Amino acid sequence: MAKDDDAKDEDSGELSAKQYEKQLKKLHIELVKLQEWVKHKGLKICIVFEGRDGAGKGGTIKAITERVSPRVFRVIALPAPTERQKSQMYMQRYVPYLPAAGEVVIWDRSWYNRAGVERVLGFTPEETVKAFLGLVPEFEKLVVGSGVILLKYWLEVSMDEQTRRLKDRIDDGRKIWKLTDMDLKSYSRWYDYSRARDEMFKATDTKFAPWYVVPSDDKRRARLNLISHLLKQIPYKEAPREKVKLPKRDKPRGYKEPRHPFKYVPERY
């Protein structure tokens, strides 16, 4: 999907909200076409989102899912594992959420927690992490071999922009929930995360399941670029669909509006 002229005119400088919404609307239409094709053909799609805190994963996922059905596009954001889950085989926790036919599963962080946050914050022994990195390609080969289209995206945010975004969370009552104790610990370990990321890429950037890196300092451009790229990775067409026509409404046949004392919500706005 080529960039149109409006997008080209803004290659330097910030993309305006109006131009962003115009481009996003076009991509949303294509995402709906993809959704209908996924259902029609029974495709299985798995999209992994990883990146540092504040890289823009949540906003990008929201941009993808804003106009599609949650019954087709399922977002998985798992909480911390329970004691029982900690005792299981590591991948056991993730396998039940992999897509069935007609589904797109989006991971807001994934099994790669082991290579990132668990490693950097010392939740997992180093030898366990090394073993994980060795096994992940085989696991993903099995996933892809089962017919799943697996896409892995790393959103890359700069040090200065991450600082700006995390400070913004402190001062914005709508975002304060996004800033956890773990985020603060992670923030102080920028280069530990860089080393963990580099080793993760080296071990798991394979031909059958490559990593795609998305520079995300400019959130609007990052979202548009990622969605455009995603659509190019999945062959789809416009699914056959009967022309929709609203039927006639039924006649009242004596129905009268009730006199029930409904409790209406106050119209404050």
C-alpha positions in Angstrom: 0.0 0.0 0.0 1.7 3.2 -1.2 1.8 6.4 0.8 -0.6 9.0 -0.7 0.3 12.6 -1.4 -0.8 14.0 1.9 1.5 11.6 3.7 4.4 12.4 1.4 4.0 16.2 2.0 4.6 15.6 5.7 7.7 13.5 5.5 9.6 16.2 7.4 7.9 17.6 10.5 5.0 16.4 12.7 2.0 14.7 11.1 -1.1 16.8 11.9 -4.0 15.3 13.6 -6.2 15.8 10.5 -3.8 14.1 8.2 -3.2 11.3 10.7 -7.0 10.6 11.0 -7.3 10.7 7.2 -4.6 8.1 6.7 -5.9 6.0 9.7 -9.4 5.9 8.2 -8.0 4.4 5.0 -6.1 1.8 7.0 -9.1 1.0 9.1 -11.1 0.2 6.0 -8.4 -2.2 4.9 -8.3 -3.8 8.4 -12.0 -4.5 8.2 -11.5 -6.1 4.8 -8.7 -8.2 6.3 -11.0 -9.1 9.2 -13.7 -10.4 6.8 -11.1 -12.3 4.7 -9.7 -13.9 7.9 -13.2 -15.1 8.8 -14.0 -16.2 5.2 -10.8 -18.2 4.8 -10.3 -19.3 8.4 -6.9 -17.7 8.6 -4.9 -17.8 11.9 -2.9 -14.7 12.7 -0.7 -14.0 15.7 0.9 -10.5 16.2 3.4 -9.9 18.9 4.1 -6.4 20.3 7.3 -5.8 22.3 9.3 -2.8 23.3 10.4 -0.7 26.2 7.9 0.9 28.6 6.4 4.0 26.9 7.3 2.8 23.4 3.7 3.1 22.3 2.5 -0.6 22.2 -0.9 0.1 23.8 -1.7 3.1 21.6 -0.7 1.2 18.4 -2.8 -1.8 19.4 -5.8 0.5 20.1 -5.3 2.0 16.6 -5.5 -1.4 15.1 -8.5 -2.7 17.0 -10.6 0.5 17.1 -12.8 -0.4 14.1 -12.7 -4.2 14.0 -14.6 -6.8 15.9 -13.2 -8.0 19.3 -14.5 -11.4 18.5 -12.0 -11.6 15.6 -9.2 -9.4 16.9 -8.4 -10.5 20.4 -5.9 -8.6 22.5 -4.0 -10.7 25.1 -2.3 -8.8 28.0 -1.6 -11.3 30.7 -1.1 -10.3 34.3 1.8 -11.6 36.4 1.8 -15.4 36.6 0.3 -17.2 39.5 2.3 -19.6 41.7 0.7 -22.5 39.8 1.7 -21.0 36.4 5.2 -20.4 37.7 5.5 -24.2 38.2 4.4 -25.0 34.7 6.4 -25.3 31.5 7.0 -21.7 30.5 5.2 -21.8 27.1 2.3 -23.7 28.6 0.8 -20.4 29.8 0.8 -18.9 26.3 -0.3 -21.8 24.1 -4.0 -21.7 25.0 -4.3 -18.1 23.6 -2.8 -18.9 20.2 -5.3 -18.2 17.4 -7.8 -20.7 16.0 -9.3 -20.4 12.5 -10.8 -17.0 11.8 -8.9 -15.2 14.6 -6.3 -12.5 14.9 -4.5 -12.6 18.3 -2.6 -9.5 19.3 -0.1 -9.9 22.2 0.5 -6.8 24.3 3.8 -8.3 25.5 4.2 -12.1 25.1 6.5 -15.0 25.9 9.3 -12.6 25.2 8.9 -11.3 28.8 11.4 -13.9 29.7 14.0 -12.3 27.4 13.2 -8.8 28.6 11.7 -7.7 31.9 12.2 -11.0 33.7 15.9 -11.1 32.7 16.7 -7.4 33.3 14.9 -7.3 36.7 16.4 -10.6 37.8 13.2 -12.6 38.0 14.7 -15.4 36.0 18.1 -17.1 36.3 20.5 -16.3 33.5 20.8 -20.0 32.5 17.0 -20.2 32.2 17.0 -17.2 29.9 19.7 -18.7 27.7 17.8 -21.9 27.4 14.6 -20.0 26.6 16.4 -18.1 23.8 17.6 -21.4 22.4 14.1 -22.9 22.4 12.0 -20.0 21.1 12.9 -20.5 17.4 11.8 -24.1 17.6 8.5 -23.1 19.4 7.8 -20.5 16.8 8.7 -22.9 13.9 5.9 -25.2 15.3 3.5 -22.3 15.5 4.2 -21.2 11.9 4.2 -24.8 10.8 0.6 -25.2 12.1 -0.6 -22.6 9.7 -0.3 -19.5 11.9 0.9 -16.2 10.3 3.3 -14.9 13.0 4.3 -11.3 13.0 6.7 -9.8 15.6 7.0 -6.1 16.1 9.5 -4.2 18.3 8.6 -0.6 18.9 11.8 1.4 19.4 11.6 4.6 21.5 14.6 6.9 22.2 15.8 7.6 25.7 14.7 11.2 25.7 11.2 10.4 24.3 10.7 7.6 26.9 11.6 10.1 29.6 9.1 12.6 28.3 6.3 10.0 28.1 6.9 8.6 31.5 6.9 12.1 33.1 3.7 12.8 31.3 2.1 9.7 33.0 3.0 11.1 36.4 1.2 14.4 35.7 -1.8 13.0 33.7 -4.6 11.5 35.8 -5.7 9.5 32.8 -2.4 7.8 32.5 -1.1 7.4 36.0 -2.2 3.7 36.1 0.3 3.0 33.3 3.2 3.9 35.6 4.1 1.0 37.9 6.9 0.2 40.3 8.3 -2.2 37.7 8.3 0.6 35.1 10.4 2.8 37.4 12.9 0.0 38.0 13.1 -0.7 34.3 13.6 3.0 33.5 16.9 3.1 35.4 18.2 0.1 33.4 18.2 1.4 29.9 21.5 -0.3 28.8 20.6 -3.6 30.5 17.5 -3.6 28.3 19.5 -2.7 25.3 21.8 -5.7 25.8 18.8 -7.9 26.5 17.1 -6.7 23.3 20.2 -7.2 21.2 20.7 -10.8 22.4 17.0 -11.5 21.9 17.1 -10.3 18.3 20.3 -12.3 17.6 18.7 -15.5 18.9 15.1 -15.2 17.6 15.2 -13.0 14.4 14.6 -15.9 12.0 13.6 -16.2 8.4 10.3 -17.9 9.3 9.5 -15.4 12.2 11.5 -12.2 11.8 11.4 -9.2 14.0 10.2 -5.9 12.5 11.5 -2.7 14.2 9.3 0.4 14.2 10.8 3.7 15.3 8.1 5.1 17.6 9.2 8.6 18.8 6.5 9.9 16.5 3.5 8.0 17.6 1.2 8.9 14.7 3.7 7.9 12.0 4.6 4.7 13.9 1.0 3.6 14.0 0.4 4.3 10.4 3.7 2.7 9.3 3.1 -0.4 11.4 -0.5 -1.0 10.2 0.5 -0.4 6.6 3.3 -2.9 7.0 1.0 -5.4 8.7 -1.5 -5.3 5.9 1.3 -6.1 3.4 2.4 -9.2 5.3 -1.0 -10.9 5.0 -2.4 -11.7 1.5 -6.1 -10.8 1.5 -8.9 -9.8 -0.8 -12.4 -8.3 -0.3 -14.5 -11.2 1.0 -17.7 -12.0 -0.9 -20.6 -10.3 0.8 -24.3 -9.8 0.0 -25.5 -6.3 -0.5 -27.0 -5.1 2.8 -30.6 -3.7 2.7 -32.5 -2.7 5.8 -35.8 -4.6 6.2 -39.1 -2.9 6.8 -40.0 -2.3 10.5 -43.0 -4.2 12.0 -46.3 -2.3 12.6 -47.2 -1.2 16.1 -50.3 -3.4 16.2 -51.7 -1.5 19.2 -48.4 -0.9 21.0 -48.3 2.2 23.3 -45.3 3.7 25.1 -45.4 2.7 28.8 -45.9 5.1 31.6 -43.2 3.6 33.7 -41.2 6.1 35.8 -37.9 5.5 34.0 -34.8 6.8 35.9 -33.0 8.8 33.2 -29.4 9.7 33.5 -29.0 13.5 34.0 -28.1 15.3 30.8 -25.1 17.3 32.2 -23.4 17.7 28.8 
